[in-house]
């Protein structure tokens, strides 16, 4: 189980949080993006091996959204969370 150090509440188990997904590139403008690039943006989910910046919502605590860096190989949090 992950132990996430909320900057507002202190260290809490991941059961208090909801995973919000990886921090991704900004959404492209569909009016100026090719159909192939738009379909790829909508359907292809990156699944990198190694450090990934992620969103987590402290739903059972302060209610804040946090970003943190987590290594997908080990699940270790490699950089302290900070508020969005």
PDB file of N, CA, C and O in Angstrom:
ATOM      1  N   UNK A   1       0.842  -1.177   0.000  1.00  0.00           N
ATOM      2  CA  UNK A   1       0.000   0.000   0.000  1.00  0.00           C
ATOM      3  C   UNK A   1       0.889   1.243   0.000  1.00  0.00           C
ATOM      4  O   UNK A   1       1.907   1.299   0.690  1.00  0.00           O
ATOM      5  N   UNK A   2       0.480   2.233  -0.788  1.00  0.00           N
ATOM      6  CA  UNK A   2       1.216   3.494  -0.839  1.00  0.00           C
ATOM      7  C   UNK A   2       0.959   4.329   0.406  1.00  0.00           C
ATOM      8  O   UNK A   2      -0.141   4.322   0.957  1.00  0.00           O
ATOM      9  N   UNK A   3       1.969   5.036   0.835  1.00  0.00           N
ATOM     10  CA  UNK A   3       1.840   6.017   1.899  1.00  0.00           C
ATOM     11  C   UNK A   3       2.101   7.375   1.246  1.00  0.00           C
ATOM     12  O   UNK A   3       3.225   7.667   0.837  1.00  0.00           O
ATOM     13  N   UNK A   4       1.065   8.197   1.151  1.00  0.00           N
ATOM     14  CA  UNK A   4       1.158   9.483   0.471  1.00  0.00           C
ATOM     15  C   UNK A   4       1.229  10.582   1.516  1.00  0.00           C
ATOM     16  O   UNK A   4       0.380  10.664   2.403  1.00  0.00           O
ATOM     17  N   UNK A   5       2.236  11.417   1.408  1.00  0.00           N
ATOM     18  CA  UNK A   5       2.457  12.500   2.369  1.00  0.00           C
ATOM     19  C   UNK A   5       1.723  13.748   1.890  1.00  0.00           C
ATOM     20  O   UNK A   5       2.291  14.564   1.165  1.00  0.00           O
ATOM     21  N   UNK A   6       0.458  13.899   2.293  1.00  0.00           N
ATOM     22  CA  UNK A   6      -0.352  15.053   1.918  1.00  0.00           C
ATOM     23  C   UNK A   6       0.262  16.308   2.550  1.00  0.00           C
ATOM     24  O   UNK A   6       0.550  16.308   3.747  1.00  0.00           O
ATOM     25  N   UNK A   7       0.469  17.378   1.769  1.00  0.00           N
ATOM     26  CA  UNK A   7       1.070  18.587   2.339  1.00  0.00           C
ATOM     27  C   UNK A   7       0.174  19.278   3.366  1.00  0.00           C
ATOM     28  O   UNK A   7       0.643  20.130   4.120  1.00  0.00           O
ATOM     29  N   UNK A   8      -1.114  18.918   3.403  1.00  0.00           N
ATOM     30  CA  UNK A   8      -2.050  19.540   4.336  1.00  0.00           C
ATOM     31  C   UNK A   8      -2.369  18.651   5.539  1.00  0.00           C
ATOM     32  O   UNK A   8      -2.575  19.154   6.643  1.00  0.00           O
ATOM     33  N   UNK A   9      -2.411  17.330   5.328  1.00  0.00           N
ATOM     34  CA  UNK A   9      -2.852  16.395   6.373  1.00  0.00           C
ATOM     35  C   UNK A   9      -1.756  15.497   6.914  1.00  0.00           C
ATOM     36  O   UNK A   9      -1.957  14.826   7.927  1.00  0.00           O
ATOM     37  N   UNK A  10      -0.607  15.470   6.268  1.00  0.00           N
ATOM     38  CA  UNK A  10       0.459  14.571   6.676  1.00  0.00           C
ATOM     39  C   UNK A  10       0.365  13.231   5.960  1.00  0.00           C
ATOM     40  O   UNK A  10      -0.406  13.082   5.011  1.00  0.00           O
ATOM     41  N   UNK A  11       1.134  12.272   6.406  1.00  0.00           N
ATOM     42  CA  UNK A  11       1.193  10.956   5.764  1.00  0.00           C
ATOM     43  C   UNK A  11      -0.118  10.201   5.952  1.00  0.00           C
ATOM     44  O   UNK A  11      -0.624  10.072   7.067  1.00  0.00           O
ATOM     45  N   UNK A  12      -0.660   9.704   4.834  1.00  0.00           N
ATOM     46  CA  UNK A  12      -1.912   8.944   4.843  1.00  0.00           C
ATOM     47  C   UNK A  12      -1.777   7.770   3.880  1.00  0.00           C
ATOM     48  O   UNK A  12      -0.976   7.823   2.946  1.00  0.00           O
ATOM     49  N   UNK A  13      -2.552   6.713   4.101  1.00  0.00           N
ATOM     50  CA  UNK A  13      -2.530   5.565   3.197  1.00  0.00           C
ATOM     51  C   UNK A  13      -3.307   5.899   1.923  1.00  0.00           C
ATOM     52  O   UNK A  13      -4.160   6.787   1.906  1.00  0.00           O
ATOM     53  N   UNK A  14      -2.990   5.167   0.868  1.00  0.00           N
ATOM     54  CA  UNK A  14      -3.629   5.430  -0.417  1.00  0.00           C
ATOM     55  C   UNK A  14      -5.140   5.208  -0.389  1.00  0.00           C
ATOM     56  O   UNK A  14      -5.840   5.688  -1.281  1.00  0.00           O
ATOM     57  N   UNK A  15      -5.661   4.491   0.610  1.00  0.00           N
ATOM     58  CA  UNK A  15      -7.106   4.250   0.689  1.00  0.00           C
ATOM     59  C   UNK A  15      -7.889   5.550   0.901  1.00  0.00           C
ATOM     60  O   UNK A  15      -9.095   5.583   0.657  1.00  0.00           O
ATOM     61  N   UNK A  16      -7.225   6.617   1.350  1.00  0.00           N
ATOM     62  CA  UNK A  16      -7.887   7.911   1.519  1.00  0.00           C
ATOM     63  C   UNK A  16      -7.918   8.718   0.219  1.00  0.00           C
ATOM     64  O   UNK A  16      -8.556   9.769   0.153  1.00  0.00           O
ATOM     65  N   UNK A  17      -7.230   8.225  -0.813  1.00  0.00           N
ATOM     66  CA  UNK A  17      -7.074   8.965  -2.050  1.00  0.00           C
ATOM     67  C   UNK A  17      -7.764   8.259  -3.209  1.00  0.00           C
ATOM     68  O   UNK A  17      -8.004   7.053  -3.167  1.00  0.00           O
ATOM     69  N   UNK A  18      -8.074   9.020  -4.229  1.00  0.00           N
ATOM     70  CA  UNK A  18      -8.563   8.479  -5.488  1.00  0.00           C
ATOM     71  C   UNK A  18      -7.567   8.858  -6.578  1.00  0.00           C
ATOM     72  O   UNK A  18      -7.168  10.016  -6.701  1.00  0.00           O
ATOM     73  N   UNK A  19      -7.178   7.868  -7.359  1.00  0.00           N
ATOM     74  CA  UNK A  19      -6.216   8.079  -8.441  1.00  0.00           C
ATOM     75  C   UNK A  19      -6.865   8.897  -9.543  1.00  0.00           C
ATOM     76  O   UNK A  19      -7.969   8.584  -9.989  1.00  0.00           O
ATOM     77  N   UNK A  20      -6.183   9.939  -9.981  1.00  0.00           N
ATOM     78  CA  UNK A  20      -6.730  10.812 -11.011  1.00  0.00           C
ATOM     79  C   UNK A  20      -6.086  10.654 -12.368  1.00  0.00           C
ATOM     80  O   UNK A  20      -6.465  11.346 -13.313  1.00  0.00           O
ATOM     81  N   UNK A  21      -5.120   9.761 -12.489  1.00  0.00           N
ATOM     82  CA  UNK A  21      -4.480   9.536 -13.775  1.00  0.00           C
ATOM     83  C   UNK A  21      -3.180  10.296 -13.913  1.00  0.00           C
ATOM     84  O   UNK A  21      -2.820  11.104 -13.057  1.00  0.00           O
ATOM     85  N   UNK A  22      -2.479  10.026 -15.006  1.00  0.00           N
ATOM     86  CA  UNK A  22      -1.207  10.702 -15.231  1.00  0.00           C
ATOM     87  C   UNK A  22      -1.419  12.148 -15.660  1.00  0.00           C
ATOM     88  O   UNK A  22      -2.427  12.481 -16.283  1.00  0.00           O
ATOM     89  N   UNK A  23      -0.465  12.996 -15.323  1.00  0.00           N
ATOM     90  CA  UNK A  23      -0.477  14.366 -15.817  1.00  0.00           C
ATOM     91  C   UNK A  23      -0.114  14.277 -17.287  1.00  0.00           C
ATOM     92  O   UNK A  23       0.955  13.780 -17.642  1.00  0.00           O
ATOM     93  N   UNK A  24      -1.002  14.756 -18.137  1.00  0.00           N
ATOM     94  CA  UNK A  24      -0.813  14.602 -19.581  1.00  0.00           C
ATOM     95  C   UNK A  24      -0.599  15.955 -20.248  1.00  0.00           C
ATOM     96  O   UNK A  24      -0.768  17.013 -19.642  1.00  0.00           O
ATOM     97  N   UNK A  25      -0.225  15.877 -21.503  1.00  0.00           N
ATOM     98  CA  UNK A  25      -0.099  17.090 -22.306  1.00  0.00           C
ATOM     99  C   UNK A  25      -1.471  17.748 -22.422  1.00  0.00           C
ATOM    100  O   UNK A  25      -2.492  17.067 -22.328  1.00  0.00           O
ATOM    101  N   UNK A  26      -1.504  19.047 -22.624  1.00  0.00           N
ATOM    102  CA  UNK A  26      -2.801  19.718 -22.755  1.00  0.00           C
ATOM    103  C   UNK A  26      -3.610  19.170 -23.932  1.00  0.00           C
ATOM    104  O   UNK A  26      -3.053  18.715 -24.931  1.00  0.00           O
ATOM    105  N   UNK A  27      -4.918  19.223 -23.794  1.00  0.00           N
ATOM    106  CA  UNK A  27      -5.810  18.738 -24.847  1.00  0.00           C
ATOM    107  C   UNK A  27      -5.615  19.564 -26.114  1.00  0.00           C
ATOM    108  O   UNK A  27      -5.653  20.794 -26.061  1.00  0.00           O
ATOM    109  N   UNK A  28      -5.405  18.894 -27.267  1.00  0.00           N
ATOM    110  CA  UNK A  28      -5.232  19.651 -28.503  1.00  0.00           C
ATOM    111  C   UNK A  28      -6.563  20.230 -28.975  1.00  0.00           C
ATOM    112  O   UNK A  28      -7.629  19.751 -28.589  1.00  0.00           O
ATOM    113  N   UNK A  29      -6.492  21.247 -29.799  1.00  0.00           N
ATOM    114  CA  UNK A  29      -7.691  21.854 -30.372  1.00  0.00           C
ATOM    115  C   UNK A  29      -8.185  20.952 -31.496  1.00  0.00           C
ATOM    116  O   UNK A  29      -7.484  20.789 -32.495  1.00  0.00           O
ATOM    117  N   UNK A  30      -9.384  20.357 -31.361  1.00  0.00           N
ATOM    118  CA  UNK A  30      -9.855  19.430 -32.391  1.00  0.00           C
ATOM    119  C   UNK A  30     -10.080  20.105 -33.746  1.00  0.00           C
ATOM    120  O   UNK A  30     -10.085  19.432 -34.776  1.00  0.00           O
ATOM    121  N   UNK A  31     -10.263  21.413 -33.752  1.00  0.00           N
ATOM    122  CA  UNK A  31     -10.490  22.124 -35.015  1.00  0.00           C
ATOM    123  C   UNK A  31      -9.205  22.242 -35.837  1.00  0.00           C
ATOM    124  O   UNK A  31      -9.264  22.387 -37.058  1.00  0.00           O
ATOM    125  N   UNK A  32      -8.056  22.182 -35.181  1.00  0.00           N
ATOM    126  CA  UNK A  32      -6.790  22.351 -35.900  1.00  0.00           C
ATOM    127  C   UNK A  32      -5.923  21.087 -35.870  1.00  0.00           C
ATOM    128  O   UNK A  32      -4.790  21.104 -36.351  1.00  0.00           O
ATOM    129  N   UNK A  33      -6.445  20.002 -35.313  1.00  0.00           N
ATOM    130  CA  UNK A  33      -5.704  18.748 -35.209  1.00  0.00           C
ATOM    131  C   UNK A  33      -6.191  17.775 -36.280  1.00  0.00           C
ATOM    132  O   UNK A  33      -7.386  17.706 -36.565  1.00  0.00           O
ATOM    133  N   UNK A  34      -5.273  17.034 -36.864  1.00  0.00           N
ATOM    134  CA  UNK A  34      -5.680  16.050 -37.875  1.00  0.00           C
ATOM    135  C   UNK A  34      -6.541  14.965 -37.226  1.00  0.00           C
ATOM    136  O   UNK A  34      -6.463  14.733 -36.019  1.00  0.00           O
ATOM    137  N   UNK A  35      -7.356  14.311 -38.041  1.00  0.00           N
ATOM    138  CA  UNK A  35      -8.214  13.244 -37.525  1.00  0.00           C
ATOM    139  C   UNK A  35      -7.393  12.130 -36.874  1.00  0.00           C
ATOM    140  O   UNK A  35      -7.767  11.614 -35.821  1.00  0.00           O
ATOM    141  N   UNK A  36      -6.287  11.767 -37.495  1.00  0.00           N
ATOM    142  CA  UNK A  36      -5.450  10.689 -36.945  1.00  0.00           C
ATOM    143  C   UNK A  36      -4.869  11.079 -35.585  1.00  0.00           C
ATOM    144  O   UNK A  36      -4.856  10.268 -34.659  1.00  0.00           O
ATOM    145  N   UNK A  37      -4.385  12.329 -35.463  1.00  0.00           N
ATOM    146  CA  UNK A  37      -3.833  12.784 -34.184  1.00  0.00           C
ATOM    147  C   UNK A  37      -4.918  12.884 -33.115  1.00  0.00           C
ATOM    148  O   UNK A  37      -4.669  12.581 -31.948  1.00  0.00           O
ATOM    149  N   UNK A  38      -6.118  13.308 -33.506  1.00  0.00           N
ATOM    150  CA  UNK A  38      -7.233  13.428 -32.558  1.00  0.00           C
ATOM    151  C   UNK A  38      -7.650  12.046 -32.043  1.00  0.00           C
ATOM    152  O   UNK A  38      -7.874  11.867 -30.846  1.00  0.00           O
ATOM    153  N   UNK A  39      -7.752  11.077 -32.949  1.00  0.00           N
ATOM    154  CA  UNK A  39      -8.114   9.713 -32.544  1.00  0.00           C
ATOM    155  C   UNK A  39      -7.043   9.145 -31.620  1.00  0.00           C
ATOM    156  O   UNK A  39      -7.362   8.500 -30.621  1.00  0.00           O
ATOM    157  N   UNK A  40      -5.776   9.380 -31.946  1.00  0.00           N
ATOM    158  CA  UNK A  40      -4.696   8.889 -31.086  1.00  0.00           C
ATOM    159  C   UNK A  40      -4.779   9.522 -29.704  1.00  0.00           C
ATOM    160  O   UNK A  40      -4.615   8.824 -28.704  1.00  0.00           O
ATOM    161  N   UNK A  41      -5.031  10.834 -29.622  1.00  0.00           N
ATOM    162  CA  UNK A  41      -5.148  11.511 -28.326  1.00  0.00           C
ATOM    163  C   UNK A  41      -6.285  10.897 -27.506  1.00  0.00           C
ATOM    164  O   UNK A  41      -6.140  10.698 -26.300  1.00  0.00           O
ATOM    165  N   UNK A  42      -7.411  10.598 -28.149  1.00  0.00           N
ATOM    166  CA  UNK A  42      -8.584  10.085 -27.438  1.00  0.00           C
ATOM    167  C   UNK A  42      -8.466   8.620 -27.037  1.00  0.00           C
ATOM    168  O   UNK A  42      -9.061   8.208 -26.041  1.00  0.00           O
ATOM    169  N   UNK A  43      -7.716   7.833 -27.784  1.00  0.00           N
ATOM    170  CA  UNK A  43      -7.760   6.383 -27.567  1.00  0.00           C
ATOM    171  C   UNK A  43      -6.473   5.744 -27.074  1.00  0.00           C
ATOM    172  O   UNK A  43      -6.520   4.655 -26.501  1.00  0.00           O
ATOM    173  N   UNK A  44      -5.330   6.381 -27.274  1.00  0.00           N
ATOM    174  CA  UNK A  44      -4.061   5.770 -26.882  1.00  0.00           C
ATOM    175  C   UNK A  44      -3.650   6.294 -25.510  1.00  0.00           C
ATOM    176  O   UNK A  44      -3.433   7.492 -25.329  1.00  0.00           O
ATOM    177  N   UNK A  45      -3.548   5.398 -24.565  1.00  0.00           N
ATOM    178  CA  UNK A  45      -3.144   5.764 -23.216  1.00  0.00           C
ATOM    179  C   UNK A  45      -1.691   5.382 -23.007  1.00  0.00           C
ATOM    180  O   UNK A  45      -1.344   4.204 -23.088  1.00  0.00           O
ATOM    181  N   UNK A  46      -0.829   6.366 -22.737  1.00  0.00           N
ATOM    182  CA  UNK A  46       0.572   6.018 -22.477  1.00  0.00           C
ATOM    183  C   UNK A  46       0.690   5.150 -21.219  1.00  0.00           C
ATOM    184  O   UNK A  46      -0.041   5.343 -20.247  1.00  0.00           O
ATOM    185  N   UNK A  47       1.603   4.211 -21.253  1.00  0.00           N
ATOM    186  CA  UNK A  47       1.829   3.336 -20.111  1.00  0.00           C
ATOM    187  C   UNK A  47       3.339   3.194 -19.905  1.00  0.00           C
ATOM    188  O   UNK A  47       3.904   2.121 -20.119  1.00  0.00           O
ATOM    189  N   UNK A  48       3.989   4.292 -19.486  1.00  0.00           N
ATOM    190  CA  UNK A  48       5.449   4.260 -19.381  1.00  0.00           C
ATOM    191  C   UNK A  48       5.938   3.418 -18.204  1.00  0.00           C
ATOM    192  O   UNK A  48       5.233   3.220 -17.214  1.00  0.00           O
ATOM    193  N   UNK A  49       7.144   2.942 -18.344  1.00  0.00           N
ATOM    194  CA  UNK A  49       7.812   2.196 -17.284  1.00  0.00           C
ATOM    195  C   UNK A  49       8.812   3.137 -16.636  1.00  0.00           C
ATOM    196  O   UNK A  49       9.754   3.596 -17.282  1.00  0.00           O
ATOM    197  N   UNK A  50       8.604   3.419 -15.363  1.00  0.00           N
ATOM    198  CA  UNK A  50       9.491   4.333 -14.653  1.00  0.00           C
ATOM    199  C   UNK A  50       8.713   5.475 -14.024  1.00  0.00           C
ATOM    200  O   UNK A  50       7.516   5.346 -13.769  1.00  0.00           O
ATOM    201  N   UNK A  51       9.386   6.600 -13.770  1.00  0.00           N
ATOM    202  CA  UNK A  51       8.736   7.726 -13.094  1.00  0.00           C
ATOM    203  C   UNK A  51       7.629   8.353 -13.933  1.00  0.00           C
ATOM    204  O   UNK A  51       7.815   8.624 -15.119  1.00  0.00           O
ATOM    205  N   UNK A  52       6.476   8.580 -13.309  1.00  0.00           N
ATOM    206  CA  UNK A  52       5.319   9.191 -13.954  1.00  0.00           C
ATOM    207  C   UNK A  52       4.740  10.225 -12.998  1.00  0.00           C
ATOM    208  O   UNK A  52       4.599   9.960 -11.805  1.00  0.00           O
ATOM    209  N   UNK A  53       4.405  11.398 -13.516  1.00  0.00           N
ATOM    210  CA  UNK A  53       3.736  12.407 -12.698  1.00  0.00           C
ATOM    211  C   UNK A  53       2.236  12.122 -12.734  1.00  0.00           C
ATOM    212  O   UNK A  53       1.655  11.963 -13.808  1.00  0.00           O
ATOM    213  N   UNK A  54       1.607  12.059 -11.547  1.00  0.00           N
ATOM    214  CA  UNK A  54       0.207  11.643 -11.450  1.00  0.00           C
ATOM    215  C   UNK A  54      -0.604  12.617 -10.592  1.00  0.00           C
ATOM    216  O   UNK A  54      -0.073  13.334  -9.743  1.00  0.00           O
ATOM    217  N   UNK A  55      -1.924  12.610 -10.855  1.00  0.00           N
ATOM    218  CA  UNK A  55      -2.881  13.337 -10.017  1.00  0.00           C
ATOM    219  C   UNK A  55      -3.482  12.370  -9.001  1.00  0.00           C
ATOM    220  O   UNK A  55      -3.807  11.231  -9.337  1.00  0.00           O
ATOM    221  N   UNK A  56      -3.628  12.825  -7.764  1.00  0.00           N
ATOM    222  CA  UNK A  56      -4.320  12.080  -6.719  1.00  0.00           C
ATOM    223  C   UNK A  56      -5.224  13.060  -5.972  1.00  0.00           C
ATOM    224  O   UNK A  56      -4.815  14.179  -5.665  1.00  0.00           O
ATOM    225  N   UNK A  57      -6.459  12.631  -5.681  1.00  0.00           N
ATOM    226  CA  UNK A  57      -7.434  13.458  -4.972  1.00  0.00           C
ATOM    227  C   UNK A  57      -7.573  12.922  -3.556  1.00  0.00           C
ATOM    228  O   UNK A  57      -7.868  11.742  -3.369  1.00  0.00           O
ATOM    229  N   UNK A  58      -7.364  13.774  -2.553  1.00  0.00           N
ATOM    230  CA  UNK A  58      -7.475  13.358  -1.153  1.00  0.00           C
ATOM    231  C   UNK A  58      -8.943  13.427  -0.736  1.00  0.00           C
ATOM    232  O   UNK A  58      -9.359  14.313   0.010  1.00  0.00           O
ATOM    233  N   UNK A  59      -9.699  12.478  -1.235  1.00  0.00           N
ATOM    234  CA  UNK A  59     -11.155  12.467  -1.078  1.00  0.00           C
ATOM    235  C   UNK A  59     -11.590  12.243   0.373  1.00  0.00           C
ATOM    236  O   UNK A  59     -12.612  12.791   0.785  1.00  0.00           O
ATOM    237  N   UNK A  60     -10.857  11.465   1.152  1.00  0.00           N
ATOM    238  CA  UNK A  60     -11.244  11.175   2.538  1.00  0.00           C
ATOM    239  C   UNK A  60     -10.480  12.047   3.523  1.00  0.00           C
ATOM    240  O   UNK A  60     -10.405  11.736   4.712  1.00  0.00           O
ATOM    241  N   UNK A  61      -9.922  13.124   3.028  1.00  0.00           N
ATOM    242  CA  UNK A  61      -9.157  14.035   3.889  1.00  0.00           C
ATOM    243  C   UNK A  61      -9.515  15.470   3.576  1.00  0.00           C
ATOM    244  O   UNK A  61     -10.663  15.882   3.738  1.00  0.00           O
ATOM    245  N   UNK A  62      -8.534  16.228   3.130  1.00  0.00           N
ATOM    246  CA  UNK A  62      -8.710  17.664   2.916  1.00  0.00           C
ATOM    247  C   UNK A  62      -9.441  18.010   1.615  1.00  0.00           C
ATOM    248  O   UNK A  62      -9.859  19.152   1.428  1.00  0.00           O
ATOM    249  N   UNK A  63      -9.599  17.032   0.716  1.00  0.00           N
ATOM    250  CA  UNK A  63     -10.304  17.282  -0.538  1.00  0.00           C
ATOM    251  C   UNK A  63      -9.463  17.939  -1.615  1.00  0.00           C
ATOM    252  O   UNK A  63      -9.987  18.314  -2.664  1.00  0.00           O
ATOM    253  N   UNK A  64      -8.169  18.087  -1.376  1.00  0.00           N
ATOM    254  CA  UNK A  64      -7.288  18.736  -2.342  1.00  0.00           C
ATOM    255  C   UNK A  64      -6.799  17.742  -3.403  1.00  0.00           C
ATOM    256  O   UNK A  64      -6.635  16.553  -3.130  1.00  0.00           O
ATOM    257  N   UNK A  65      -6.572  18.252  -4.612  1.00  0.00           N
ATOM    258  CA  UNK A  65      -5.906  17.497  -5.654  1.00  0.00           C
ATOM    259  C   UNK A  65      -4.409  17.688  -5.496  1.00  0.00           C
ATOM    260  O   UNK A  65      -3.942  18.805  -5.271  1.00  0.00           O
ATOM    261  N   UNK A  66      -3.659  16.608  -5.613  1.00  0.00           N
ATOM    262  CA  UNK A  66      -2.210  16.643  -5.481  1.00  0.00           C
ATOM    263  C   UNK A  66      -1.573  16.080  -6.744  1.00  0.00           C
ATOM    264  O   UNK A  66      -2.181  15.278  -7.453  1.00  0.00           O
ATOM    265  N   UNK A  67      -0.350  16.506  -7.016  1.00  0.00           N
ATOM    266  CA  UNK A  67       0.459  15.841  -8.031  1.00  0.00           C
ATOM    267  C   UNK A  67       1.690  15.269  -7.346  1.00  0.00           C
ATOM    268  O   UNK A  67       2.240  15.863  -6.418  1.00  0.00           O
ATOM    269  N   UNK A  68       2.104  14.114  -7.818  1.00  0.00           N
ATOM    270  CA  UNK A  68       3.302  13.477  -7.273  1.00  0.00           C
ATOM    271  C   UNK A  68       3.964  12.675  -8.382  1.00  0.00           C
ATOM    272  O   UNK A  68       3.347  12.380  -9.406  1.00  0.00           O
ATOM    273  N   UNK A  69       5.211  12.331  -8.169  1.00  0.00           N
ATOM    274  CA  UNK A  69       5.950  11.465  -9.082  1.00  0.00           C
ATOM    275  C   UNK A  69       6.031  10.088  -8.445  1.00  0.00           C
ATOM    276  O   UNK A  69       6.496   9.939  -7.315  1.00  0.00           O
ATOM    277  N   UNK A  70       5.565   9.067  -9.196  1.00  0.00           N
ATOM    278  CA  UNK A  70       5.593   7.682  -8.715  1.00  0.00           C
ATOM    279  C   UNK A  70       6.276   6.817  -9.764  1.00  0.00           C
ATOM    280  O   UNK A  70       6.011   6.945 -10.959  1.00  0.00           O
ATOM    281  N   UNK A  71       7.162   5.930  -9.303  1.00  0.00           N
ATOM    282  CA  UNK A  71       7.841   4.999 -10.198  1.00  0.00           C
ATOM    283  C   UNK A  71       6.911   3.811 -10.430  1.00  0.00           C
ATOM    284  O   UNK A  71       6.561   3.111  -9.480  1.00  0.00           O
ATOM    285  N   UNK A  72       6.509   3.574 -11.671  1.00  0.00           N
ATOM    286  CA  UNK A  72       5.566   2.499 -11.970  1.00  0.00           C
ATOM    287  C   UNK A  72       6.162   1.105 -11.811  1.00  0.00           C
ATOM    288  O   UNK A  72       5.423   0.123 -11.748  1.00  0.00           O
ATOM    289  N   UNK A  73       7.493   1.007 -11.745  1.00  0.00           N
ATOM    290  CA  UNK A  73       8.127  -0.303 -11.540  1.00  0.00           C
ATOM    291  C   UNK A  73       8.068  -0.729 -10.082  1.00  0.00           C
ATOM    292  O   UNK A  73       7.874  -1.907  -9.782  1.00  0.00           O
ATOM    293  N   UNK A  74       8.237   0.230  -9.172  1.00  0.00           N
ATOM    294  CA  UNK A  74       8.349  -0.087  -7.748  1.00  0.00           C
ATOM    295  C   UNK A  74       7.203   0.481  -6.913  1.00  0.00           C
ATOM    296  O   UNK A  74       7.029   0.085  -5.760  1.00  0.00           O
ATOM    297  N   UNK A  75       6.424   1.395  -7.473  1.00  0.00           N
ATOM    298  CA  UNK A  75       5.356   2.140  -6.796  1.00  0.00           C
ATOM    299  C   UNK A  75       5.889   3.091  -5.728  1.00  0.00           C
ATOM    300  O   UNK A  75       5.117   3.606  -4.919  1.00  0.00           O
ATOM    301  N   UNK A  76       7.186   3.326  -5.717  1.00  0.00           N
ATOM    302  CA  UNK A  76       7.769   4.292  -4.784  1.00  0.00           C
ATOM    303  C   UNK A  76       7.444   5.709  -5.245  1.00  0.00           C
ATOM    304  O   UNK A  76       7.528   6.022  -6.433  1.00  0.00           O
ATOM    305  N   UNK A  77       7.076   6.552  -4.300  1.00  0.00           N
ATOM    306  CA  UNK A  77       6.874   7.958  -4.604  1.00  0.00           C
ATOM    307  C   UNK A  77       8.246   8.606  -4.568  1.00  0.00           C
ATOM    308  O   UNK A  77       8.925   8.600  -3.540  1.00  0.00           O
ATOM    309  N   UNK A  78       8.649   9.170  -5.713  1.00  0.00           N
ATOM    310  CA  UNK A  78      10.023   9.671  -5.843  1.00  0.00           C
ATOM    311  C   UNK A  78      10.135  11.167  -5.629  1.00  0.00           C
ATOM    312  O   UNK A  78      11.244  11.689  -5.510  1.00  0.00           O
ATOM    313  N   UNK A  79       9.008  11.871  -5.576  1.00  0.00           N
ATOM    314  CA  UNK A  79       9.035  13.308  -5.307  1.00  0.00           C
ATOM    315  C   UNK A  79       7.821  13.631  -4.452  1.00  0.00           C
ATOM    316  O   UNK A  79       6.726  13.124  -4.699  1.00  0.00           O
ATOM    317  N   UNK A  80       8.018  14.475  -3.447  1.00  0.00           N
ATOM    318  CA  UNK A  80       6.933  14.798  -2.505  1.00  0.00           C
ATOM    319  C   UNK A  80       5.731  15.399  -3.235  1.00  0.00           C
ATOM    320  O   UNK A  80       5.897  16.205  -4.150  1.00  0.00           O
ATOM    321  N   UNK A  81       4.525  15.008  -2.829  1.00  0.00           N
ATOM    322  CA  UNK A  81       3.317  15.565  -3.444  1.00  0.00           C
ATOM    323  C   UNK A  81       3.190  17.064  -3.174  1.00  0.00           C
ATOM    324  O   UNK A  81       3.654  17.566  -2.152  1.00  0.00           O
ATOM    325  N   UNK A  82       2.554  17.762  -4.108  1.00  0.00           N
ATOM    326  CA  UNK A  82       2.230  19.154  -3.892  1.00  0.00           C
ATOM    327  C   UNK A  82       0.848  19.442  -4.469  1.00  0.00           C
ATOM    328  O   UNK A  82       0.385  18.750  -5.376  1.00  0.00           O
ATOM    329  N   UNK A  83       0.203  20.463  -3.939  1.00  0.00           N
ATOM    330  CA  UNK A  83      -1.167  20.795  -4.349  1.00  0.00           C
ATOM    331  C   UNK A  83      -1.197  21.288  -5.784  1.00  0.00           C
ATOM    332  O   UNK A  83      -0.247  21.904  -6.266  1.00  0.00           O
ATOM    333  N   UNK A  84      -2.284  21.011  -6.446  1.00  0.00           N
ATOM    334  CA  UNK A  84      -2.479  21.475  -7.837  1.00  0.00           C
ATOM    335  C   UNK A  84      -2.897  22.931  -7.853  1.00  0.00           C
ATOM    336  O   UNK A  84      -3.108  23.501  -8.923  1.00  0.00           O
TER     337      UNK A  84
END
